[in-house]
Amino acid sequence: MGTSEREIVHRSLDGVRVRLSGPHDLGRPWTSVAVIADGGRLHEISSGTRRAALAWADDIGVERFDEEFRVQDGRLRVGRAAAAHDSGPGVSETVLAAAWEGRRHAVFTHLYHARPADAVAFFDSIRLTEHADGVIAVPHGRARRPAPAELVKEVPGLGLLEIRPLNRQTRRRLPSWRGASVAGGELFRDSVDGQGTYFMLALKSLLVTVLPEEDEVREVPRRLAGLAVEAVP
C-alpha cells in the first residue's frame, strides 16, 4: 500500500455523493444498489460503469443482448439468461436482463416472467440522470424507493465497503453498545456466525459497513483510520 494521498468521488443511485480519500488503492470498481417498489413488486437495480454492466450480464449467463431500445438519452439493451429456481437443483427459468447504458455509466436489473416491453415500462418508471460520477434514479408515478440506496466499493487491505446515508432507518443496524471513538464518529466491531467479523463506522451523515477478508481483520481498524469517507455536495 502506498503512502501518497488519493481521492475519488462516486455518486449513489439516490444522488448521494461519497468522497473517499487516503493512502489506499481507490481505483477498484464500485456499484450502487437500490430497491424500487412498483406495482406490488420489489426490483433491485444496480449502477456502475458500462463495463460493470457487461460483467454483471456475463455473470448471470447472458450470452448476448438481442434487443435494444432508445430510453432517456441512453440505450436499453435486453437479453435473456437461465436462473436457478427455488423449486430445487436442476430447475431453472428464464430471466430478462436489462441494462440501460449512458455515456459512461449504466443501470441494470433482471426481471422474472417479463417481456422486453416490461423492461421498457420499468425503466420509464424511474427518471435517470447521468453525471460524471454516476447515475441518479428517481422513481415517479406509482414507483417508490422504500430504503436509501447503497454504495458498494472494494478497497484492498480493508475489504468490501457498503456505504449508506445515516438516518433513522439505517441507524437501527448499529449495535446496542457504544463504539470506539474515531475521527468523525464511532467504530463498531461485531460478528455473524458462519460469516465472520465485520465493522461498522457511524459518521456524521454516513454509515459504512466494512466486510474484511478473514486474514485482514486485525489490521482493519488501523487502516480504516487512514481513510476519510464523507458525503459531499
Backbone hydrogen bonds, N-H to C=O, Kabsch-Sander energy under -0.5 kcal/mol:
donor,donor_aa,acceptor,acceptor_aa,energy
6,R,22,G,-1.8
8,I,20,L,-2.3
10,H,18,V,-2.3
11,R,133,D,-2.3
12,S,16,V,-3.2
15,G,12,S,-2.1
17,R,232,V,-0.6
18,V,10,H,-3.0
18,V,16,V,-0.5
19,R,230,E,-3.2
20,L,8,I,-2.8
20,L,18,V,-0.5
21,S,228,A,-2.0
22,G,6,R,-2.1
24,H,22,G,-1.6
26,L,24,H,-1.0
31,T,152,V,-2.3
32,S,47,S,-1.9
33,V,150,E,-2.7
34,A,45,I,-2.5
36,I,43,H,-3.1
37,A,144,R,-3.0
38,D,36,I,-0.6
38,D,41,R,-2.8
41,R,38,D,-1.6
43,H,36,I,-2.8
43,H,41,R,-0.5
45,I,34,A,-3.0
45,I,43,H,-0.6
46,S,108,F,-2.4
47,S,32,S,-2.3
48,G,106,A,-1.8
50,R,104,R,-1.8
53,A,49,T,-1.6
54,L,50,R,-1.8
55,A,51,R,-2.2
56,W,52,A,-2.4
57,A,53,A,-2.4
58,D,54,L,-2.2
59,D,55,A,-2.3
60,I,56,W,-1.8
61,G,58,D,-1.1
62,V,57,A,-2.8
63,E,61,G,-0.7
63,E,80,R,-0.6
66,D,64,R,-0.7
66,D,78,V,-1.4
67,E,78,V,-1.6
69,F,76,L,-2.3
71,V,69,F,-0.7
71,V,74,G,-2.0
74,G,71,V,-1.2
75,R,101,E,-2.0
76,L,69,F,-3.3
77,R,75,R,-0.6
77,R,99,A,-2.9
78,V,67,E,-2.7
79,G,97,A,-2.4
80,R,64,R,-0.6
81,A,95,V,-2.1
83,A,93,E,-3.1
85,H,91,V,-2.8
88,G,85,H,-1.4
91,V,88,G,-1.6
92,S,90,G,-0.5
93,E,83,A,-2.1
95,V,81,A,-3.6
96,L,111,L,-3.1
97,A,79,G,-2.7
97,A,95,V,-0.6
98,A,109,T,-2.9
99,A,77,R,-2.6
100,W,107,V,-3.4
101,E,75,R,-2.9
101,E,99,A,-0.5
102,G,105,H,-3.2
106,A,48,G,-2.7
107,V,100,W,-2.3
108,F,46,S,-2.9
109,T,98,A,-2.3
111,L,96,L,-2.7
113,H,94,T,-0.7
118,D,115,R,-1.0
119,A,115,R,-1.5
120,V,116,P,-2.3
121,A,117,A,-2.3
122,F,118,D,-2.3
123,F,119,A,-2.4
124,D,120,V,-1.6
125,S,121,A,-0.6
125,S,122,F,-1.4
126,I,123,F,-1.0
127,R,138,V,-3.2
128,L,126,I,-0.6
129,T,136,I,-2.2
131,H,134,G,-3.2
134,G,131,H,-1.1
136,I,129,T,-2.6
137,A,13,L,-3.0
138,V,127,R,-2.5
138,V,136,I,-0.5
140,H,125,S,-2.4
143,A,140,H,-1.5
144,R,37,A,-1.9
150,E,33,V,-2.8
151,L,163,I,-2.8
152,V,31,T,-3.6
153,K,161,L,-2.6
154,E,29,P,-1.2
155,V,153,K,-0.5
155,V,159,G,-2.9
158,L,155,V,-2.3
159,G,155,V,-2.8
160,L,211,L,-2.3
161,L,153,K,-3.5
161,L,159,G,-0.5
162,E,209,T,-2.8
163,I,151,L,-3.4
163,I,161,L,-0.5
164,R,207,L,-2.4
166,L,205,S,-2.2
167,N,165,P,-0.8
171,R,167,N,-2.5
172,R,168,R,-0.5
172,R,169,Q,-0.7
173,R,170,T,-1.9
174,L,171,R,-1.7
180,A,187,L,-2.7
182,V,185,G,-2.6
185,G,182,V,-2.1
186,E,202,A,-2.0
187,L,180,A,-2.6
188,F,200,M,-3.1
190,D,198,Y,-2.5
192,V,196,G,-2.1
195,Q,192,V,-2.5
196,G,192,V,-1.8
198,Y,190,D,-2.8
199,F,210,V,-2.2
200,M,188,F,-2.2
201,L,208,V,-3.3
202,A,186,E,-2.6
202,A,200,M,-0.6
203,L,201,L,-0.7
203,L,206,L,-2.9
207,L,164,R,-3.1
208,V,201,L,-2.7
209,T,162,E,-2.8
209,T,207,L,-0.6
210,V,199,F,-3.0
211,L,160,L,-2.8
211,L,209,T,-0.5
216,E,213,E,-2.1
217,V,213,E,-0.5
217,V,214,E,-0.8
219,E,216,E,-0.9
220,V,216,E,-1.0
220,V,217,V,-0.9
223,R,219,E,-2.5
224,L,220,V,-3.3
225,A,221,P,-1.5
226,G,222,R,-0.5
226,G,223,R,-1.0
227,L,224,L,-1.8
228,A,21,S,-3.2
228,A,226,G,-0.5
229,V,227,L,-0.5
230,E,19,R,-2.0
232,V,17,R,-2.3
